[in-house]
Amino acid sequence: MFNRGRNKADKVDIDLSHSNLAPGLLCADGQYRQIVTVEDAVRGGCNLFDLDQLRMEYSPDEYQNLLMCEFVDDLASVFPLSELQACMVDSWEVWTDFHALALRPFGWREVWIGYDPAKGTQNGDSAGCVVVAPPAVPGGKFRILERHQWRGMDFRAQADAIKKLTEQYNVTYIGIDSTGVGHGVYENVKAFFPAVREFVYNPNVKNALVLKAYDIISHRRLEFDAGHTDIAQSFMAIRRATTASGNRPTYEASRSEEASHADLAWATMHALFNEPLQGESANASNIVEIF
């Protein structure tokens, strides 16, 4: 802001690195700046948290972004940070029809559930599950009411967790990626929710999922609580790629034994895909009878 409208000779260049701003600095534009990371706080005598525990709880990217004050590189991401920030709201203030602590948080209004499986390792990748409220009117907004990440749970336990959600909400749709342990979850969910939709991944399916999600997000039709930063991190982990043959475009996300970046994003896309690519009103028609 300081440099706007000023001559080149009057503009200032400020070093915003941690090493420069850690001790605090009155900068050339008259603003005082200081960067304090979680590790700076520990060195300063704060004993309210354990750094080793924090490193276990957060993925490396999340740790650097949320706790070490490093900017997020979203240049390669399909879903840029600016688009996702526009989806963030204070749900406790804005969603007057949602009561998170109630026995039935959303009453009898319909919701959709999306699930993305873990690799099946005990301490590695986690599974993601989201509860999404569809738009009340065509072209309206989707809302992510709940999100869960399950680690170290077998497919029966995960299916039971989904079943509990169906007892809390009026669930009219469930979308599940049946890859790996997801097949066991799918079969168990099918026993109590026969209409469950199965996703078997291939480049065409991935392209359709991402295309639908991008259309919704870019048109500001998705909302989630601003405190759920893991949802934004999950979407930002999805990048363009090519298949092994190199002749078909697809999408991939960084997944490792230590972190599962995109599970919540894929789970959300499984739920959003219940709305047709062309929108809810694509096949709608009005009939007027004149007597």
BAFI-3210 file (N, C-alpha, C; in Angstrom, 3 decimals, decimal comma, padded with zeros to 6 digits):
// residues 291
n [1|2|3|4|5|6|7|8|9|10|11|12|13|14|15|16|17|18|19|20|21|22|23|24|25|26|27|28|29|30|31|32|33|34|35|36|37|38|39|40|41|42|43|44|45|46|47|48|49|50|51|52|53|54|55|56|57|58|59|60|61|62|63|64|65|66|67|68|69|70|71|72|73|74|75|76|77|78|79|80|81|82|83|84|85|86|87|88|89|90|91|92|93|94|95|96|97|98|99|100|101|102|103|104|105|106|107|108|109|110|111|112|113|114|115|116|117|118|119|120|121|122|123|124|125|126|127|128|129|130|131|132|133|134|135|136|137|138|139|140|141|142|143|144|145|146|147|148|149|150|151|152|153|154|155|156|157|158|159|160|161|162|163|164|165|166|167|168|169|170|171|172|173|174|175|176|177|178|179|180|181|182|183|184|185|186|187|188|189|190|191|192|193|194|195|196|197|198|199|200|201|202|203|204|205|206|207|208|209|210|211|212|213|214|215|216|217|218|219|220|221|222|223|224|225|226|227|228|229|230|231|232|233|234|235|236|237|238|239|240|241|242|243|244|245|246|247|248|249|250|251|252|253|254|255|256|257|258|259|260|261|262|263|264|265|266|267|268|269|270|271|272|273|274|275|276|277|278|279|280|281|282|283|284|285|286|287|288|289|290|291]
n.u [000,825|001,986|003,710|002,036|001,156|003,421|006,519|009,166|011,634|010,857|009,750|009,728|011,564|010,925|012,307|010,864|011,534|011,832|014,158|014,813|012,624|012,093|013,115|011,555|010,724|010,798|009,648|010,508|008,202|006,876|005,479|005,303|006,698|006,661|007,640|006,634|007,238|006,102|008,285|009,932|008,454|008,757|011,508|011,491|010,494|007,925|005,866|003,627|003,040|004,088|006,654|007,405|005,068|003,355|004,502|003,830|001,073|000,528|000,889|003,998|003,800|001,581|002,542|004,679|003,270|001,111|002,298|004,899|004,793|005,096|004,495|001,897|002,468|000,673|000,755|000,910|-001,397|-004,685|-006,812|-006,671|-005,475|-006,774|-009,309|-010,334|-010,317|-012,414|-014,498|-014,649|-016,299|-017,745|-019,157|-020,685|-021,931|-023,088|-024,496|-027,423|-029,249|-027,976|-026,853|-024,297|-023,879|-026,192|-028,481|-029,549|-028,003|-028,710|-031,373|-034,136|-033,405|-032,051|-028,871|-025,690|-023,190|-019,709|-016,941|-013,519|-011,069|-008,502|-005,104|-004,946|-002,971|-001,796|-000,764|-000,498|-001,635|-004,714|-008,297|-010,891|-013,906|-016,877|-019,689|-022,130|-024,240|-026,642|-027,596|-030,389|-031,924|-031,962|-028,757|-027,816|-025,812|-023,417|-022,686|-020,147|-020,732|-019,661|-016,448|-014,300|-011,376|-010,087|-007,906|-006,059|-008,268|-010,205|-012,027|-014,617|-015,040|-014,927|-017,130|-019,111|-018,848|-019,750|-022,360|-023,310|-023,392|-025,521|-027,554|-027,653|-028,177|-030,341|-029,708|-029,430|-027,845|-024,816|-021,467|-018,756|-015,336|-014,217|-011,698|-009,052|-009,041|-011,367|-013,241|-014,147|-015,392|-017,356|-018,944|-019,914|-021,307|-023,222|-024,897|-026,560|-027,300|-028,476|-028,476|-026,010|-023,362|-020,853|-017,493|-015,152|-011,943|-010,521|-008,791|-010,848|-012,933|-011,674|-011,151|-013,756|-014,718|-012,990|-013,487|-016,190|-016,059|-014,352|-015,906|-017,986|-016,609|-015,279|-017,416|-018,264|-019,884|-019,532|-019,238|-017,416|-016,398|-014,268|-012,359|-011,681|-009,124|-007,821|-009,362|-009,035|-006,247|-006,251|-007,602|-005,811|-003,689|-004,120|-003,083|-002,369|-001,569|-000,106|-001,049|000,544|001,392|001,741|000,155|-002,363|-004,258|-004,560|-005,306|-003,584|-002,607|-000,418|000,419|001,376|002,999|003,198|001,426|-001,860|-002,900|-005,039|-007,425|-009,804|-010,569|-011,069|-013,119|-015,055|-015,523|-016,695|-019,154|-020,171|-020,513|-022,956|-024,671|-025,503|-023,064|-023,788|-025,363|-028,062|-030,430|-030,442|-031,965|-034,408|-037,777|-040,499|-043,969|-046,870|-050,250|-053,176|-056,426]
n.v [-001,201|001,229|001,895|002,475|004,640|006,201|007,758|006,010|006,396|006,969|004,722|001,898|-001,013|-003,791|-006,144|-009,073|-011,385|-014,049|-014,013|-011,333|-010,014|-011,255|-010,220|-007,975|-004,974|-001,596|-000,607|000,838|001,939|002,933|001,109|-001,202|-004,362|-007,829|-011,197|-014,064|-017,289|-020,641|-021,985|-019,883|-018,957|-021,044|-020,914|-018,498|-019,075|-020,091|-022,706|-024,128|-026,018|-028,950|-029,363|-031,662|-033,165|-031,490|-031,662|-034,230|-034,053|-032,319|-032,105|-031,812|-029,555|-028,194|-027,638|-025,876|-023,791|-023,041|-022,846|-021,961|-019,663|-019,498|-018,626|-019,978|-021,946|-021,866|-022,013|-024,195|-025,477|-026,724|-025,586|-022,496|-020,571|-018,105|-018,520|-020,444|-019,131|-017,417|-019,075|-019,441|-019,058|-017,712|-020,076|-020,336|-017,938|-017,388|-019,655|-020,118|-022,145|-024,415|-026,439|-027,346|-028,778|-030,078|-032,919|-033,637|-032,047|-030,669|-030,780|-032,102|-031,657|-032,440|-034,059|-034,731|-037,263|-037,685|-039,840|-040,728|-043,192|-044,575|-045,776|-048,094|-048,578|-048,814|-046,603|-044,621|-043,026|-041,228|-041,664|-039,744|-038,016|-036,292|-034,236|-032,822|-030,107|-029,784|-027,305|-025,225|-024,154|-024,265|-023,674|-022,586|-022,497|-024,946|-026,491|-027,436|-029,225|-030,959|-032,471|-035,270|-037,101|-040,225|-042,353|-045,345|-047,023|-049,879|-051,136|-051,835|-050,387|-047,810|-047,829|-048,130|-045,672|-043,986|-044,884|-043,950|-041,260|-041,221|-041,592|-039,265|-037,350|-036,480|-038,314|-038,449|-039,231|-040,957|-040,992|-042,966|-043,734|-046,676|-047,784|-049,909|-050,260|-048,935|-050,430|-052,349|-050,673|-049,596|-051,906|-052,560|-050,240|-050,302|-052,251|-051,056|-048,770|-048,939|-047,375|-046,257|-044,630|-045,776|-044,986|-045,683|-045,183|-043,617|-041,858|-040,378|-040,259|-038,879|-036,431|-035,510|-035,231|-033,242|-031,155|-030,576|-029,786|-027,580|-025,846|-025,292|-024,118|-021,931|-020,366|-019,456|-021,153|-022,814|-023,338|-023,352|-023,717|-021,168|-021,931|-024,493|-025,147|-027,297|-028,266|-026,420|-026,723|-029,312|-029,206|-027,546|-029,196|-030,661|-031,262|-030,701|-033,362|-036,036|-039,189|-042,440|-043,220|-040,827|-039,532|-038,659|-036,270|-035,837|-035,801|-035,376|-035,870|-034,975|-037,597|-039,313|-041,547|-040,126|-038,036|-037,102|-035,383|-034,737|-036,057|-035,031|-033,258|-034,926|-036,465|-034,493|-033,852|-036,214|-036,010|-033,574|-034,289|-035,368|-033,516|-032,802|-032,279|-030,164|-028,689|-028,322|-027,541|-028,417|-030,456|-029,670|-028,712|-026,602|-026,816|-025,535|-025,394|-024,441|-023,662]
n.w [000,000|000,713|-001,397|-003,481|-006,061|-005,752|-006,773|-008,447|-007,182|-004,614|-003,582|-001,342|-000,393|001,378|003,542|004,233|005,509|007,934|009,495|009,458|010,578|012,990|015,538|015,697|014,036|013,023|010,093|006,833|005,799|007,905|009,427|012,115|012,347|013,162|013,291|014,863|015,442|016,304|017,293|017,997|020,143|021,987|022,451|023,713|026,169|026,458|027,540|026,858|024,973|023,106|020,910|019,450|019,577|018,156|015,633|015,000|014,856|012,762|009,209|007,314|005,546|006,609|009,158|008,620|007,423|009,214|011,753|011,512|010,103|007,303|003,922|001,864|-000,939|-003,696|-006,409|-008,151|-007,608|-008,258|-007,004|-005,936|-003,100|-002,738|-003,840|-002,111|000,338|-000,009|000,464|003,140|006,238|009,280|010,847|013,161|013,390|010,890|009,930|010,852|010,990|011,709|014,301|015,992|018,380|018,985|019,257|016,828|014,611|012,239|012,090|010,329|007,766|004,559|004,011|002,433|002,225|001,892|001,276|001,576|001,241|003,469|002,999|004,299|006,094|009,450|010,920|009,099|006,277|006,455|006,529|004,981|005,749|005,049|005,890|004,039|003,416|000,979|-001,542|-000,713|-002,648|-006,263|-007,627|-005,316|-002,252|-001,182|001,959|004,159|006,810|008,735|009,247|009,147|010,027|009,917|011,469|011,720|011,933|011,181|008,260|009,059|011,403|010,379|008,671|010,599|011,856|009,848|009,751|012,204|011,653|009,872|011,623|012,991|011,129|008,357|005,956|002,519|000,482|-000,203|-001,096|-002,063|-002,413|-003,609|-003,581|-002,499|001,012|001,012|-000,379|001,412|003,260|001,614|000,997|003,548|004,238|002,273|003,204|005,116|003,838|001,004|-001,330|-001,691|-003,451|-005,583|-006,297|-008,695|-009,313|-012,176|-014,835|-016,158|-014,268|-012,159|-013,442|-013,904|-011,268|-010,198|-011,978|-011,460|-008,739|-008,958|-010,481|-008,694|-006,498|-007,696|-008,367|-005,971|-004,435|-002,327|001,149|004,203|007,632|008,874|010,667|009,982|008,674|007,614|005,565|003,485|003,101|002,195|-000,296|-001,657|-002,052|-004,301|-007,553|-011,051|-013,283|-015,240|-016,699|-016,207|-018,714|-019,890|-021,736|-021,082|-019,315|-015,773|-012,239|-009,158|-005,725|-003,082|-001,125|001,761|004,099|006,416|006,252|005,133|002,761|000,987|001,517|002,661|000,689|-001,577|-000,463|-000,104|-002,780|-003,668|-002,454|-003,505|-006,136|-006,449|-007,394|-010,718|-013,354|-015,008|-013,389|-010,995|-012,121|-014,677|-015,916|-015,246|-015,728|-016,523|-016,255|-017,483|-017,062|-018,649|-017,941]
ca.u [000,000|002,849|004,324|001,033|001,091|004,666|007,576|010,065|012,686|010,288|009,236|010,596|011,623|011,002|012,679|009,844|012,000|011,755|015,407|014,830|011,515|011,940|013,267|010,676|011,406|010,033|010,050|010,618|006,871|006,301|004,767|006,112|006,423|007,394|007,201|006,899|006,833|005,915|009,610|010,369|007,747|009,396|012,798|011,227|010,073|006,565|005,869|002,233|002,876|005,222|006,948|007,377|003,667|002,799|005,008|003,065|-000,318|000,417|001,758|005,098|003,325|000,720|003,394|005,403|002,321|000,322|003,072|006,190|004,506|005,549|003,404|001,505|002,707|-000,481|000,880|000,663|-002,648|-005,895|-007,668|-005,811|-005,859|-007,718|-010,648|-010,773|-010,582|-013,748|-015,474|-014,583|-017,263|-017,907|-020,378|-021,492|-022,681|-023,784|-025,405|-028,378|-030,051|-027,100|-026,498|-023,303|-023,907|-027,506|-028,567|-029,713|-027,459|-029,317|-032,784|-034,509|-032,996|-031,200|-027,429|-024,966|-021,930|-018,635|-015,900|-012,309|-010,433|-007,071|-004,397|-005,062|-001,883|-002,256|-000,377|-000,149|-002,650|-006,007|-009,490|-011,624|-015,360|-017,508|-021,147|-022,375|-025,629|-026,829|-028,313|-031,834|-032,528|-031,021|-027,732|-027,441|-024,503|-023,159|-022,004|-019,514|-021,147|-018,711|-015,398|-013,621|-010,240|-009,987|-006,615|-005,934|-009,559|-010,443|-013,156|-015,878|-015,150|-015,227|-018,524|-019,932|-018,809|-020,655|-023,721|-023,690|-023,746|-026,865|-028,501|-027,697|-028,605|-031,228|-028,781|-030,110|-026,839|-023,462|-020,536|-017,572|-014,281|-014,091|-010,324|-008,386|-009,901|-012,652|-014,195|-014,762|-016,304|-018,488|-019,812|-020,587|-022,272|-024,305|-025,808|-027,565|-027,680|-028,323|-028,337|-024,667|-022,750|-019,459|-016,580|-013,972|-011,129|-009,745|-008,605|-012,108|-013,659|-010,968|-011,375|-015,132|-014,822|-012,292|-014,193|-017,399|-015,669|-013,804|-017,030|-018,706|-015,768|-015,008|-018,640|-018,574|-021,042|-019,147|-018,897|-016,995|-015,980|-012,926|-011,438|-011,340|-008,068|-007,390|-010,110|-008,331|-004,967|-006,537|-007,880|-004,623|-002,722|-004,467|-002,342|-002,486|-000,521|-000,418|-001,041|001,861|001,765|002,086|-000,669|-003,684|-004,200|-005,278|-005,019|-003,021|-002,336|000,705|-000,025|002,522|002,701|003,152|000,332|-002,834|-003,267|-006,211|-008,557|-011,018|-010,962|-011,696|-014,388|-015,993|-015,881|-017,625|-020,478|-020,616|-020,803|-024,362|-025,296|-024,971|-022,044|-024,410|-026,158|-029,283|-031,583|-030,207|-033,058|-035,671|-038,672|-041,724|-045,183|-047,966|-051,525|-054,169|-057,782]
ca.v [000,000|002,412|002,227|002,787|006,035|006,926|007,678|004,880|006,763|007,072|003,425|001,183|-002,469|-004,273|-007,548|-009,698|-012,697|-014,297|-013,589|-009,874|-009,502|-011,987|-009,379|-006,813|-003,933|-000,483|-000,629|002,122|002,481|003,400|000,024|-002,105|-005,750|-008,873|-012,567|-014,951|-018,658|-021,466|-022,298|-018,662|-018,901|-022,008|-020,343|-017,370|-019,548|-020,635|-024,156|-024,559|-027,055|-029,828|-029,268|-032,999|-033,539|-030,686|-032,203|-035,448|-033,713|-031,581|-032,496|-030,841|-028,313|-027,500|-027,144|-024,698|-022,716|-022,605|-022,626|-021,328|-018,401|-019,508|-018,463|-021,180|-021,913|-022,482|-021,772|-025,430|-026,063|-026,505|-024,735|-021,504|-020,136|-016,982|-019,072|-021,164|-018,154|-016,867|-020,062|-019,525|-018,235|-018,015|-020,883|-020,118|-016,703|-017,340|-020,788|-020,077|-023,372|-025,536|-026,405|-028,415|-029,546|-030,692|-034,339|-033,614|-030,714|-030,006|-031,136|-033,122|-031,249|-033,466|-033,858|-035,724|-037,681|-038,126|-040,583|-041,102|-044,192|-044,603|-046,848|-049,307|-048,693|-048,551|-045,297|-043,750|-042,202|-041,258|-041,590|-038,499|-038,102|-034,983|-034,109|-031,622|-029,684|-029,310|-026,025|-025,248|-023,760|-024,486|-022,646|-022,101|-022,867|-026,152|-026,199|-028,582|-029,124|-031,716|-033,221|-036,222|-037,861|-041,436|-043,017|-046,549|-047,696|-050,809|-050,719|-051,984|-049,248|-046,618|-047,962|-047,852|-044,221|-043,405|-045,230|-043,025|-039,984|-041,358|-041,525|-037,869|-036,498|-037,036|-038,556|-038,912|-039,651|-041,245|-041,307|-043,610|-044,279|-048,073|-048,251|-050,453|-050,509|-048,319|-051,444|-052,914|-049,656|-049,525|-053,073|-052,478|-049,140|-050,739|-053,098|-050,234|-047,671|-049,591|-046,423|-045,671|-044,530|-046,233|-044,361|-046,466|-044,132|-043,643|-040,450|-039,704|-040,003|-037,802|-035,177|-035,070|-034,798|-031,964|-030,152|-030,188|-029,043|-026,280|-025,013|-024,861|-023,223|-020,689|-019,569|-019,118|-021,947|-023,713|-022,686|-024,163|-022,871|-020,614|-022,648|-025,787|-024,868|-028,542|-028,425|-025,613|-027,382|-030,522|-028,829|-026,959|-030,256|-031,302|-030,649|-031,337|-034,338|-036,884|-040,613|-043,076|-043,233|-039,463|-038,985|-038,250|-035,432|-036,317|-035,001|-036,155|-035,123|-035,528|-038,455|-040,022|-042,266|-039,175|-037,075|-037,384|-034,000|-034,439|-036,935|-034,243|-032,687|-035,974|-036,809|-033,415|-033,977|-037,340|-035,515|-032,540|-034,871|-035,769|-032,537|-033,007|-031,331|-028,989|-027,978|-028,983|-027,141|-028,779|-031,254|-029,175|-028,109|-026,052|-027,155|-024,622|-025,845|-023,369|-024,224]
ca.w [000,000|000,829|-002,682|-004,498|-006,485|-005,482|-007,767|-008,252|-006,231|-003,270|-003,151|-000,405|-000,528|002,758|003,719|005,082|005,952|009,371|010,140|009,569|011,380|014,250|016,733|015,614|013,270|012,484|008,684|006,141|005,514|009,157|010,091|012,944|011,988|013,881|013,046|015,997|015,137|017,493|017,827|018,681|021,422|022,890|022,847|024,597|027,482|026,474|027,767|026,752|023,957|022,833|019,482|018,851|019,434|017,067|014,365|014,738|014,576|011,505|008,104|007,171|004,928|007,567|010,243|008,142|007,125|010,358|012,976|011,219|009,400|005,918|002,973|001,145|-002,384|-004,361|-007,845|-008,895|-007,152|-009,051|-006,182|-005,290|-001,759|-002,805|-004,088|-000,919|001,388|-000,259|000,932|004,598|006,971|010,701|010,799|014,364|013,185|009,601|009,737|011,962|010,987|012,062|015,724|016,031|019,627|019,163|018,917|015,372|014,337|011,084|012,094|009,349|006,424|003,949|003,855|001,648|002,846|001,005|002,002|000,840|002,107|003,766|002,300|005,079|007,053|010,801|011,422|007,987|005,645|007,127|005,690|005,167|005,618|005,223|005,835|003,233|003,218|-000,399|-001,627|-000,483|-003,927|-007,368|-007,743|-003,994|-001,727|-000,404|003,220|004,814|008,207|009,561|008,548|010,030|009,513|010,722|011,333|012,530|012,060|010,082|007,426|009,791|012,325|009,588|008,235|011,781|012,074|008,849|010,167|013,280|011,019|009,294|012,732|013,429|010,023|007,338|004,849|001,305|-000,510|000,268|-002,173|-001,494|-003,269|-003,177|-003,752|-001,317|002,164|000,712|-000,840|002,608|003,792|000,682|001,163|004,848|004,182|001,388|003,970|005,790|002,939|-000,315|-002,439|-001,683|-004,778|-005,610|-007,251|-009,058|-009,916|-013,416|-015,205|-016,486|-013,017|-011,462|-014,162|-013,670|-009,873|-010,027|-012,775|-010,732|-007,539|-009,356|-010,908|-007,490|-005,695|-008,428|-008,381|-004,568|-004,029|-001,241|002,411|005,345|008,749|008,703|011,543|009,389|007,690|006,983|004,314|002,479|002,834|001,438|-001,686|-002,270|-002,342|-005,573|-008,654|-012,364|-013,584|-016,391|-016,389|-016,338|-020,130|-020,256|-022,825|-020,612|-018,115|-014,602|-011,051|-008,070|-004,499|-002,321|-000,018|002,315|005,328|007,520|006,123|004,080|002,486|000,158|001,799|002,866|-000,604|-002,391|000,176|-000,442|-004,194|-003,806|-002,064|-004,447|-007,447|-006,526|-008,281|-012,068|-013,801|-015,609|-012,394|-010,563|-012,932|-016,076|-016,462|-014,710|-016,722|-015,968|-017,004|-017,173|-017,610|-018,714|-017,983]
c.u [000,864|003,360|003,322|001,016|002,351|005,639|008,512|011,130|012,177|009,762|010,241|010,491|011,877|011,315|011,714|010,255|011,915|012,999|015,448|013,778|011,339|012,109|012,294|011,401|010,414|010,501|009,975|009,269|006,159|005,539|005,737|005,707|007,266|006,792|007,608|006,361|006,648|007,257|010,236|009,738|008,374|010,737|012,624|010,694|008,668|006,618|004,458|002,014|004,188|005,470|006,901|005,940|003,011|003,252|004,288|001,639|-000,500|001,331|002,879|004,645|002,463|001,540|004,099|004,462|001,654|001,160|004,402|006,043|005,057|004,345|003,152|001,763|001,567|-000,423|000,539|-000,682|-003,798|-006,813|-006,798|-006,370|-006,905|-009,151|-011,198|-011,071|-011,968|-014,850|-015,573|-015,564|-017,182|-019,230|-021,279|-022,355|-023,592|-024,825|-026,387|-029,228|-029,231|-026,639|-025,586|-023,417|-025,247|-027,475|-028,766|-029,289|-028,154|-030,801|-033,071|-034,202|-032,006|-029,735|-026,873|-023,649|-020,950|-017,532|-014,735|-011,489|-008,971|-006,441|-004,524|-003,947|-002,355|-001,968|-000,088|-001,294|-003,979|-007,131|-010,205|-013,108|-015,951|-019,024|-021,448|-023,873|-025,779|-027,606|-029,811|-032,592|-031,521|-030,039|-027,283|-026,106|-024,520|-022,443|-021,410|-019,780|-020,160|-017,630|-014,679|-012,437|-010,004|-008,680|-006,582|-007,244|-009,745|-011,738|-014,492|-016,099|-015,500|-016,667|-019,476|-019,980|-019,722|-022,110|-024,206|-024,079|-025,144|-027,942|-028,648|-028,298|-029,592|-030,408|-029,540|-029,135|-025,513|-022,618|-019,221|-016,612|-013,989|-012,690|-009,780|-009,352|-011,274|-013,686|-014,899|-015,750|-017,559|-019,460|-020,571|-021,619|-023,477|-025,332|-026,891|-028,005|-027,505|-028,079|-026,955|-024,066|-021,274|-018,675|-015,379|-013,081|-010,473|-009,606|-009,899|-012,906|-013,006|-011,223|-012,770|-015,311|-014,207|-013,013|-015,431|-017,051|-015,147|-014,918|-017,772|-017,896|-015,540|-016,230|-019,138|-019,797|-020,699|-018,792|-018,415|-016,451|-014,536|-011,901|-010,998|-010,304|-007,583|-008,157|-009,428|-006,999|-005,171|-006,797|-006,636|-003,572|-002,972|-003,834|-002,584|-001,310|-000,904|-000,391|000,350|002,336|002,151|001,203|-002,075|-003,538|-004,994|-004,933|-004,477|-002,807|-001,187|000,159|001,183|002,094|002,548|001,927|-000,596|-003,478|-004,645|-007,425|-009,858|-011,507|-011,661|-013,038|-015,453|-016,454|-016,843|-019,045|-021,016|-021,069|-022,234|-025,185|-024,697|-023,964|-022,662|-025,315|-027,483|-030,465|-031,477|-031,386|-034,422|-036,502|-039,924|-042,898|-046,297|-049,229|-052,528|-055,549|-058,766]
c.v [001,258|002,854|002,672|004,293|006,840|006,776|006,533|005,173|006,793|005,743|002,723|-000,312|-003,042|-005,760|-008,177|-011,079|-012,814|-013,800|-012,081|-009,351|-010,195|-011,099|-008,209|-005,660|-002,858|-000,279|000,762|002,736|002,951|002,349|-000,834|-003,537|-006,686|-010,227|-013,419|-016,330|-019,438|-021,826|-021,082|-018,585|-019,847|-021,474|-019,166|-017,768|-020,098|-022,159|-024,751|-025,665|-027,782|-029,813|-030,624|-033,463|-032,772|-031,206|-033,496|-035,116|-033,046|-032,180|-031,464|-029,514|-027,503|-026,901|-025,860|-023,517|-022,164|-022,198|-021,932|-020,093|-018,358|-019,409|-019,775|-020,987|-022,641|-022,328|-023,014|-026,063|-025,751|-025,517|-023,723|-021,038|-019,027|-017,466|-019,738|-020,214|-017,544|-017,812|-020,101|-018,558|-018,575|-018,759|-020,657|-018,865|-016,777|-018,445|-020,874|-021,340|-024,602|-025,382|-027,599|-029,307|-030,236|-032,171|-034,519|-032,213|-029,945|-030,332|-032,263|-032,692|-032,262|-033,056|-034,977|-036,024|-038,122|-038,771|-040,898|-042,021|-043,924|-045,725|-048,174|-049,496|-048,228|-047,124|-044,300|-042,884|-042,317|-041,217|-040,281|-038,703|-036,720|-035,116|-032,776|-031,345|-029,170|-027,999|-026,193|-024,890|-024,037|-023,323|-022,075|-022,658|-024,211|-025,743|-027,478|-028,453|-029,806|-032,299|-034,068|-036,835|-039,021|-042,145|-044,249|-047,278|-048,653|-050,430|-050,856|-050,803|-047,971|-046,653|-047,673|-046,352|-043,504|-043,687|-044,305|-041,660|-040,045|-041,322|-040,106|-036,944|-037,236|-037,203|-039,122|-039,407|-039,896|-041,627|-041,795|-044,048|-045,687|-048,639|-048,801|-050,768|-049,880|-049,317|-052,090|-051,948|-049,586|-050,682|-053,019|-051,358|-049,540|-051,576|-052,275|-049,026|-048,159|-048,629|-045,786|-045,698|-044,890|-045,477|-045,278|-045,549|-044,533|-042,182|-039,703|-039,342|-038,856|-036,454|-034,624|-034,545|-033,423|-030,852|-029,656|-029,347|-027,658|-025,323|-024,456|-023,833|-021,893|-019,786|-019,278|-019,876|-022,965|-022,885|-023,726|-023,232|-022,429|-021,315|-023,992|-025,594|-026,132|-028,807|-027,653|-026,246|-028,598|-030,207|-028,295|-028,003|-030,922|-030,537|-031,402|-032,272|-035,059|-038,333|-041,185|-043,102|-041,849|-038,834|-038,580|-037,383|-036,058|-035,401|-035,916|-035,252|-035,786|-036,296|-039,232|-040,766|-041,300|-038,273|-037,491|-036,060|-033,843|-035,302|-036,153|-033,627|-033,727|-036,380|-035,763|-033,529|-035,131|-036,911|-034,514|-033,128|-035,373|-034,743|-032,719|-031,934|-030,046|-028,246|-028,656|-028,686|-027,588|-029,516|-030,791|-028,558|-027,627|-026,413|-026,222|-025,143|-024,697|-023,994|-023,174]
c.w [000,000|-000,535|-003,741|-004,793|-006,242|-006,650|-007,435|-007,206|-004,795|-002,737|-002,244|-000,656|000,856|002,780|004,719|005,570|007,470|010,095|010,350|010,541|012,724|015,482|016,782|014,944|012,829|011,051|008,053|005,804|006,776|009,933|010,902|012,622|012,832|013,538|014,238|015,641|016,426|018,125|018,504|020,065|022,438|023,379|023,807|025,956|027,556|026,602|027,672|025,731|023,741|021,325|018,794|018,624|018,290|015,708|013,994|014,294|013,222|010,446|007,990|006,576|005,888|008,702|009,822|007,913|008,382|011,557|012,752|010,327|007,984|004,989|002,232|-000,346|-003,084|-005,873|-008,664|-008,550|-008,098|-008,330|-005,438|-003,949|-001,797|-003,032|-002,832|000,232|001,230|000,216|002,456|005,254|008,456|010,840|012,011|014,231|011,959|009,457|010,906|012,052|011,355|013,506|016,013|017,259|019,879|018,786|017,417|014,909|013,220|010,980|011,109|007,920|005,862|003,910|002,986|002,345|001,765|001,823|001,069|001,730|002,405|002,957|003,036|006,077|008,411|011,247|010,308|007,537|006,377|006,108|005,989|004,949|005,883|005,164|005,171|003,145|001,793|-000,416|-001,386|-001,750|-005,031|-007,501|-006,422|-003,537|-001,008|000,881|003,801|006,310|009,147|008,673|009,578|009,297|010,465|010,433|012,243|012,757|010,890|009,364|008,142|010,731|011,571|009,078|009,393|012,070|011,088|009,229|011,278|012,722|010,413|010,370|013,268|012,381|009,126|006,058|003,655|000,244|000,196|-000,942|-001,609|-002,590|-002,769|-003,369|-002,437|-000,198|001,959|000,235|000,345|003,238|002,925|000,894|002,480|004,876|003,333|002,140|004,673|004,961|001,507|-001,476|-002,506|-003,091|-004,693|-006,682|-007,459|-009,880|-011,231|-013,833|-015,510|-015,237|-012,256|-012,120|-013,896|-012,248|-009,675|-010,781|-012,049|-009,514|-007,891|-009,776|-009,698|-006,707|-006,400|-008,512|-006,965|-004,064|-002,950|-000,017|003,412|006,412|008,582|009,584|010,997|008,278|006,996|005,685|003,194|002,105|001,949|-000,034|-002,380|-002,621|-003,691|-006,730|-009,954|-012,588|-014,875|-015,943|-016,613|-017,783|-020,630|-021,305|-022,392|-019,371|-016,979|-013,436|-009,969|-006,873|-003,779|-001,140|000,458|003,563|006,500|007,458|005,002|003,723|001,873|000,452|001,950|001,561|-001,467|-001,794|-000,150|-001,886|-004,434|-003,436|-003,084|-005,776|-007,555|-007,302|-009,667|-012,454|-014,334|-014,643|-012,140|-011,463|-014,382|-016,691|-015,962|-015,831|-016,018|-016,867|-016,553|-017,851|-017,549|-018,863|-018,487]
res [m|f|n|r|g|r|n|k|a|d|k|v|d|i|d|l|s|h|s|n|l|a|p|g|l|l|c|a|d|g|q|y|r|q|i|v|t|v|e|d|a|v|r|g|g|c|n|l|f|d|l|d|q|l|r|m|e|y|s|p|d|e|y|q|n|l|l|m|c|e|f|v|d|d|l|a|s|v|f|p|l|s|e|l|q|a|c|m|v|d|s|w|e|v|w|t|d|f|h|a|l|a|l|r|p|f|g|w|r|e|v|w|i|g|y|d|p|a|k|g|t|q|n|g|d|s|a|g|c|v|v|v|a|p|p|a|v|p|g|g|k|f|r|i|l|e|r|h|q|w|r|g|m|d|f|r|a|q|a|d|a|i|k|k|l|t|e|q|y|n|v|t|y|i|g|i|d|s|t|g|v|g|h|g|v|y|e|n|v|k|a|f|f|p|a|v|r|e|f|v|y|n|p|n|v|k|n|a|l|v|l|k|a|y|d|i|i|s|h|r|r|l|e|f|d|a|g|h|t|d|i|a|q|s|f|m|a|i|r|r|a|t|t|a|s|g|n|r|p|t|y|e|a|s|r|s|e|e|a|s|h|a|d|l|a|w|a|t|m|h|a|l|f|n|e|p|l|q|g|e|s|a|n|a|s|n|i|v|e|i|f]
***
